Amino acid sequence: MVNYVWLSLILVGILTAAFNGEIEVVTRAALEGAQTAVKTAFGLIAIMAFWLGIMKIAEQAGLVGVLAFLVRPVVRFLFPSVPRDHPAVGAIVMNLSANLLGLGNAATPMGLIAMRELQTLNPHPDRASEAMCTFLALNTACLTLIPSTIIGVRALYGSADPTAVVGPTIVATACGMMAAILVDRFLRGIYRARGG
Amino acid sequence: MLDLISVLSRWAIPLFLFVVLVAGTLRGVRVFEAFVEGAEQGFGMAVKIIPFLVAMIVAISIFRASGAMDLFLGLVSPLFTCLGAPPEILPHALMRPLSGGAALGIATELIEEHGPDSLIGLLVSTAQGSSDTTFYVLTLYFGAVGIRKYRYALASGLTADLTTLLASILVVATVFRG
C-alpha cells in the first residue's frame, strides 16, 4: 500500500504542476523536502543519543524488566507475540507513557528503542511484524492527556479558556485508539489468512 | 486533575533520570560507561532514518507544492459538508496525517482568523491535539530498523486518524453546542 500512496503523491503532483503550467515547483519542492528530511533526522541525533544512553543504564539496572513485569496483562492482550519479559515491553510502556504526558522529545526515542527491540523478534527483517503494526497503530492514534502545543496557540490568540479542549481531545483520541486496536486486529487476521 | 497532569509532565523526566541513576548505582552498574555505550548508537540510528524520511517528505512536499493538495480538497469538500462539519477545517484534516508542521500552521491560521473559542477554533484545536502525523511516525519508526514493507500499518493508522476526526466533530458539536 505504501508503494501506491508514495507513487500517487509524486505522479499526481507532477501532473498537476504540469497542468497548472508551473512545472518548476516540482524540482524545488523535491529539494526542499529532502533538506527538511535530513534536518529532521540530524535533529534526532541529540535526543536519540541521550535517551539510548539513559536506557542502557536502566536496562543494566534491571529497571526495564521491572516495568515489563508490571504491565504483563496489558502486553499479553496487545502484543501476544512478544515474550513477556522482553526488553521491548519496557520500551513500549515508556513510549506510551511519554506520549500520554505529552513529552514528545522522550516519546520518539523510546519508540525507536522499542522498534529496535521488536526487530530482534522479527523473523523477516525487511517486513513489519505483527507486534510492530500494533505498536505503530497505538502511536499514530497518539493517546495523550495534554495537547500542550495547541493549548499554547489558543492562549496566544486570547482564548477565554485555552484548556477547554482537553476533555474533547481525550475522548476523540481514545476513540481513535480503540479504532486503531480493532482495525489492527482485523487486518492482522486477514494478513495471516493470506499468508502475507 | 489538569494541574496534576501538568505537574506530572514537568517532573516525569527529571524524576525518571534520578530513579534510573540511583537504581543503576545501587545495582552496581558503571553508569557513565553504560551511558556512553548506549549513546554511541544514537548517531547510527538517526542516519539510518534519512533515506526513508527523504523519500516520504519529498513526495508529500511535491504533492503540496504542485497544487494537487488543493485539487484534492475541492473534490472531497462536498462529502465533508454532508457530515455537517464546517468545510474550513478540511485542509487541516487532510494535512494532519501528512505533515505535523503544516497541520499546526493551518490550525494556527484558523484559530487566528475565527478565534480560539469559535466552533471552528475548538474543532481544529481538538483535531490537532488528538492525533499524530501518521506518515511521519510510520516512516520514522520503520526507517530506524530498516523495514520497507509496512503491510497493514498504514491502513490501520489512517483508519485511526479518520475515526479521531469524526469523533472530534461529534464531541465538539455535543460539548460546545449553544
Boltz contact constraints between the chains, C-beta under 6 A:
constraints:
  - contact:
      token1: [A, 1]
      token2: [B, 154]
      max_distance: 6.0
  - contact:
      token1: [A, 2]
      token2: [B, 150]
      max_distance: 6.0
  - contact:
      token1: [A, 2]
      token2: [B, 154]
      max_distance: 6.0
  - contact:
      token1: [A, 6]
      token2: [B, 59]
      max_distance: 6.0
  - contact:
      token1: [A, 9]
      token2: [B, 59]
      max_distance: 6.0
  - contact:
      token1: [A, 9]
      token2: [B, 63]
      max_distance: 6.0
  - contact:
      token1: [A, 10]
      token2: [B, 59]
      max_distance: 6.0
  - contact:
      token1: [A, 10]
      token2: [B, 62]
      max_distance: 6.0
  - contact:
      token1: [A, 12]
      token2: [B, 68]
      max_distance: 6.0
  - contact:
      token1: [A, 13]
      token2: [B, 62]
      max_distance: 6.0
  - contact:
      token1: [A, 13]
      token2: [B, 63]
      max_distance: 6.0
  - contact:
      token1: [A, 13]
      token2: [B, 66]
      max_distance: 6.0
  - contact:
      token1: [A, 13]
      token2: [B, 68]
      max_distance: 6.0
  - contact:
      token1: [A, 16]
      token2: [B, 66]
      max_distance: 6.0
  - contact:
      token1: [A, 16]
      token2: [B, 67]
      max_distance: 6.0
  - contact:
      token1: [A, 16]
      token2: [B, 68]
      max_distance: 6.0
  - contact:
      token1: [A, 16]
      token2: [B, 71]
      max_distance: 6.0
  - contact:
      token1: [A, 17]
      token2: [B, 66]
      max_distance: 6.0
  - contact:
      token1: [A, 20]
      token2: [B, 67]
      max_distance: 6.0
  - contact:
      token1: [A, 25]
      token2: [B, 65]
      max_distance: 6.0
  - contact:
      token1: [A, 25]
      token2: [B, 66]
      max_distance: 6.0
  - contact:
      token1: [A, 26]
      token2: [B, 62]
      max_distance: 6.0
  - contact:
      token1: [A, 29]
      token2: [B, 61]
      max_distance: 6.0
  - contact:
      token1: [A, 29]
      token2: [B, 62]
      max_distance: 6.0
  - contact:
      token1: [A, 29]
      token2: [B, 65]
      max_distance: 6.0
  - contact:
      token1: [A, 30]
      token2: [B, 58]
      max_distance: 6.0
  - contact:
      token1: [A, 30]
      token2: [B, 62]
      max_distance: 6.0
  - contact:
      token1: [A, 32]
      token2: [B, 61]
      max_distance: 6.0
  - contact:
      token1: [A, 33]
      token2: [B, 57]
      max_distance: 6.0
  - contact:
      token1: [A, 33]
      token2: [B, 58]
      max_distance: 6.0
  - contact:
      token1: [A, 33]
      token2: [B, 61]
      max_distance: 6.0
  - contact:
      token1: [A, 34]
      token2: [B, 54]
      max_distance: 6.0
  - contact:
      token1: [A, 34]
      token2: [B, 58]
      max_distance: 6.0
  - contact:
      token1: [A, 36]
      token2: [B, 57]
      max_distance: 6.0
  - contact:
      token1: [A, 37]
      token2: [B, 53]
      max_distance: 6.0
  - contact:
      token1: [A, 37]
      token2: [B, 54]
      max_distance: 6.0
  - contact:
      token1: [A, 37]
      token2: [B, 57]
      max_distance: 6.0
  - contact:
      token1: [A, 38]
      token2: [B, 50]
      max_distance: 6.0
  - contact:
      token1: [A, 41]
      token2: [B, 46]
      max_distance: 6.0
  - contact:
      token1: [A, 41]
      token2: [B, 49]
      max_distance: 6.0
  - contact:
      token1: [A, 41]
      token2: [B, 50]
      max_distance: 6.0
  - contact:
      token1: [A, 41]
      token2: [B, 53]
      max_distance: 6.0
  - contact:
      token1: [A, 44]
      token2: [B, 46]
      max_distance: 6.0
  - contact:
      token1: [A, 45]
      token2: [B, 42]
      max_distance: 6.0
  - contact:
      token1: [A, 45]
      token2: [B, 43]
      max_distance: 6.0
  - contact:
      token1: [A, 45]
      token2: [B, 46]
      max_distance: 6.0
  - contact:
      token1: [A, 48]
      token2: [B, 42]
      max_distance: 6.0
  - contact:
      token1: [A, 48]
      token2: [B, 45]
      max_distance: 6.0
  - contact:
      token1: [A, 48]
      token2: [B, 46]
      max_distance: 6.0
  - contact:
      token1: [A, 49]
      token2: [B, 39]
      max_distance: 6.0
  - contact:
      token1: [A, 49]
      token2: [B, 42]
      max_distance: 6.0
  - contact:
      token1: [A, 52]
      token2: [B, 38]
      max_distance: 6.0
  - contact:
      token1: [A, 52]
      token2: [B, 39]
      max_distance: 6.0
  - contact:
      token1: [A, 52]
      token2: [B, 41]
      max_distance: 6.0
  - contact:
      token1: [A, 52]
      token2: [B, 42]
      max_distance: 6.0
  - contact:
      token1: [A, 53]
      token2: [B, 35]
      max_distance: 6.0
  - contact:
      token1: [A, 53]
      token2: [B, 38]
      max_distance: 6.0
  - contact:
      token1: [A, 53]
      token2: [B, 39]
      max_distance: 6.0
  - contact:
      token1: [A, 54]
      token2: [B, 20]
      max_distance: 6.0
  - contact:
      token1: [A, 56]
      token2: [B, 34]
      max_distance: 6.0
  - contact:
      token1: [A, 56]
      token2: [B, 37]
      max_distance: 6.0
  - contact:
      token1: [A, 56]
      token2: [B, 38]
      max_distance: 6.0
  - contact:
      token1: [A, 57]
      token2: [B, 20]
      max_distance: 6.0
  - contact:
      token1: [A, 57]
      token2: [B, 24]
      max_distance: 6.0
  - contact:
      token1: [A, 57]
      token2: [B, 29]
      max_distance: 6.0
  - contact:
      token1: [A, 57]
      token2: [B, 31]
      max_distance: 6.0
  - contact:
      token1: [A, 57]
      token2: [B, 34]
      max_distance: 6.0
  - contact:
      token1: [A, 57]
      token2: [B, 35]
      max_distance: 6.0
  - contact:
      token1: [A, 58]
      token2: [B, 20]
      max_distance: 6.0
  - contact:
      token1: [A, 60]
      token2: [B, 29]
      max_distance: 6.0
  - contact:
      token1: [A, 60]
      token2: [B, 34]
      max_distance: 6.0
  - contact:
      token1: [A, 61]
      token2: [B, 23]
      max_distance: 6.0
  - contact:
      token1: [A, 61]
      token2: [B, 24]
      max_distance: 6.0
  - contact:
      token1: [A, 61]
      token2: [B, 27]
      max_distance: 6.0
  - contact:
      token1: [A, 61]
      token2: [B, 29]
      max_distance: 6.0
  - contact:
      token1: [A, 63]
      token2: [B, 23]
      max_distance: 6.0
  - contact:
      token1: [A, 101]
      token2: [B, 9]
      max_distance: 6.0
  - contact:
      token1: [A, 101]
      token2: [B, 12]
      max_distance: 6.0
  - contact:
      token1: [A, 102]
      token2: [B, 9]
      max_distance: 6.0
  - contact:
      token1: [A, 111]
      token2: [B, 141]
      max_distance: 6.0
  - contact:
      token1: [A, 112]
      token2: [B, 144]
      max_distance: 6.0
  - contact:
      token1: [A, 115]
      token2: [B, 141]
      max_distance: 6.0
  - contact:
      token1: [A, 115]
      token2: [B, 144]
      max_distance: 6.0
  - contact:
      token1: [A, 115]
      token2: [B, 145]
      max_distance: 6.0
  - contact:
      token1: [A, 116]
      token2: [B, 145]
      max_distance: 6.0
  - contact:
      token1: [A, 119]
      token2: [B, 145]
      max_distance: 6.0
  - contact:
      token1: [A, 126]
      token2: [B, 148]
      max_distance: 6.0
  - contact:
      token1: [A, 126]
      token2: [B, 149]
      max_distance: 6.0
  - contact:
      token1: [A, 127]
      token2: [B, 149]
      max_distance: 6.0
  - contact:
      token1: [A, 128]
      token2: [B, 147]
      max_distance: 6.0
  - contact:
      token1: [A, 128]
      token2: [B, 150]
      max_distance: 6.0
  - contact:
      token1: [A, 128]
      token2: [B, 151]
      max_distance: 6.0
  - contact:
      token1: [A, 128]
      token2: [B, 153]
      max_distance: 6.0
  - contact:
      token1: [A, 133]
      token2: [B, 153]
      max_distance: 6.0
  - contact:
      token1: [A, 136]
      token2: [B, 138]
      max_distance: 6.0
  - contact:
      token1: [A, 136]
      token2: [B, 141]
      max_distance: 6.0
  - contact:
      token1: [A, 136]
      token2: [B, 153]
      max_distance: 6.0
  - contact:
      token1: [A, 137]
      token2: [B, 156]
      max_distance: 6.0
  - contact:
      token1: [A, 139]
      token2: [B, 137]
      max_distance: 6.0
  - contact:
      token1: [A, 140]
      token2: [B, 132]
      max_distance: 6.0
  - contact:
      token1: [A, 140]
      token2: [B, 134]
      max_distance: 6.0
  - contact:
      token1: [A, 140]
      token2: [B, 137]
      max_distance: 6.0
  - contact:
      token1: [A, 140]
      token2: [B, 157]
      max_distance: 6.0
  - contact:
      token1: [A, 140]
      token2: [B, 160]
      max_distance: 6.0
  - contact:
      token1: [A, 141]
      token2: [B, 160]
      max_distance: 6.0
  - contact:
      token1: [A, 142]
      token2: [B, 131]
      max_distance: 6.0
  - contact:
      token1: [A, 142]
      token2: [B, 132]
      max_distance: 6.0
  - contact:
      token1: [A, 145]
      token2: [B, 5]
      max_distance: 6.0
  - contact:
      token1: [A, 146]
      token2: [B, 5]
      max_distance: 6.0
  - contact:
      token1: [A, 147]
      token2: [B, 129]
      max_distance: 6.0
  - contact:
      token1: [A, 150]
      token2: [B, 125]
      max_distance: 6.0
  - contact:
      token1: [A, 150]
      token2: [B, 128]
      max_distance: 6.0
  - contact:
      token1: [A, 150]
      token2: [B, 129]
      max_distance: 6.0
  - contact:
      token1: [A, 153]
      token2: [B, 108]
      max_distance: 6.0
  - contact:
      token1: [A, 153]
      token2: [B, 111]
      max_distance: 6.0
  - contact:
      token1: [A, 154]
      token2: [B, 116]
      max_distance: 6.0
  - contact:
      token1: [A, 154]
      token2: [B, 125]
      max_distance: 6.0
  - contact:
      token1: [A, 157]
      token2: [B, 111]
      max_distance: 6.0
  - contact:
      token1: [A, 157]
      token2: [B, 112]
      max_distance: 6.0
  - contact:
      token1: [A, 157]
      token2: [B, 116]
      max_distance: 6.0
  - contact:
      token1: [A, 159]
      token2: [B, 116]
      max_distance: 6.0
  - contact:
      token1: [A, 159]
      token2: [B, 117]
      max_distance: 6.0
  - contact:
      token1: [A, 160]
      token2: [B, 117]
      max_distance: 6.0
  - contact:
      token1: [A, 163]
      token2: [B, 2]
      max_distance: 6.0
  - contact:
      token1: [A, 165]
      token2: [B, 125]
      max_distance: 6.0
  - contact:
      token1: [A, 165]
      token2: [B, 126]
      max_distance: 6.0
  - contact:
      token1: [A, 168]
      token2: [B, 126]
      max_distance: 6.0
  - contact:
      token1: [A, 168]
      token2: [B, 171]
      max_distance: 6.0
  - contact:
      token1: [A, 168]
      token2: [B, 172]
      max_distance: 6.0
  - contact:
      token1: [A, 168]
      token2: [B, 175]
      max_distance: 6.0
  - contact:
      token1: [A, 169]
      token2: [B, 126]
      max_distance: 6.0
  - contact:
      token1: [A, 169]
      token2: [B, 129]
      max_distance: 6.0
  - contact:
      token1: [A, 169]
      token2: [B, 130]
      max_distance: 6.0
  - contact:
      token1: [A, 171]
      token2: [B, 171]
      max_distance: 6.0
  - contact:
      token1: [A, 172]
      token2: [B, 126]
      max_distance: 6.0
  - contact:
      token1: [A, 172]
      token2: [B, 130]
      max_distance: 6.0
  - contact:
      token1: [A, 172]
      token2: [B, 164]
      max_distance: 6.0
  - contact:
      token1: [A, 172]
      token2: [B, 167]
      max_distance: 6.0
  - contact:
      token1: [A, 172]
      token2: [B, 168]
      max_distance: 6.0
  - contact:
      token1: [A, 172]
      token2: [B, 171]
      max_distance: 6.0
  - contact:
      token1: [A, 173]
      token2: [B, 130]
      max_distance: 6.0
  - contact:
      token1: [A, 175]
      token2: [B, 163]
      max_distance: 6.0
  - contact:
      token1: [A, 175]
      token2: [B, 167]
      max_distance: 6.0
  - contact:
      token1: [A, 176]
      token2: [B, 160]
      max_distance: 6.0
  - contact:
      token1: [A, 176]
      token2: [B, 163]
      max_distance: 6.0
  - contact:
      token1: [A, 176]
      token2: [B, 164]
      max_distance: 6.0
  - contact:
      token1: [A, 179]
      token2: [B, 159]
      max_distance: 6.0
  - contact:
      token1: [A, 179]
      token2: [B, 160]
      max_distance: 6.0
  - contact:
      token1: [A, 179]
      token2: [B, 163]
      max_distance: 6.0
  - contact:
      token1: [A, 180]
      token2: [B, 156]
      max_distance: 6.0
  - contact:
      token1: [A, 180]
      token2: [B, 160]
      max_distance: 6.0
  - contact:
      token1: [A, 183]
      token2: [B, 156]
      max_distance: 6.0
  - contact:
      token1: [A, 183]
      token2: [B, 159]
      max_distance: 6.0
  - contact:
      token1: [A, 184]
      token2: [B, 156]
      max_distance: 6.0
  - contact:
      token1: [A, 187]
      token2: [B, 152]
      max_distance: 6.0
  - contact:
      token1: [A, 187]
      token2: [B, 156]
      max_distance: 6.0
  - contact:
      token1: [A, 191]
      token2: [B, 152]
      max_distance: 6.0
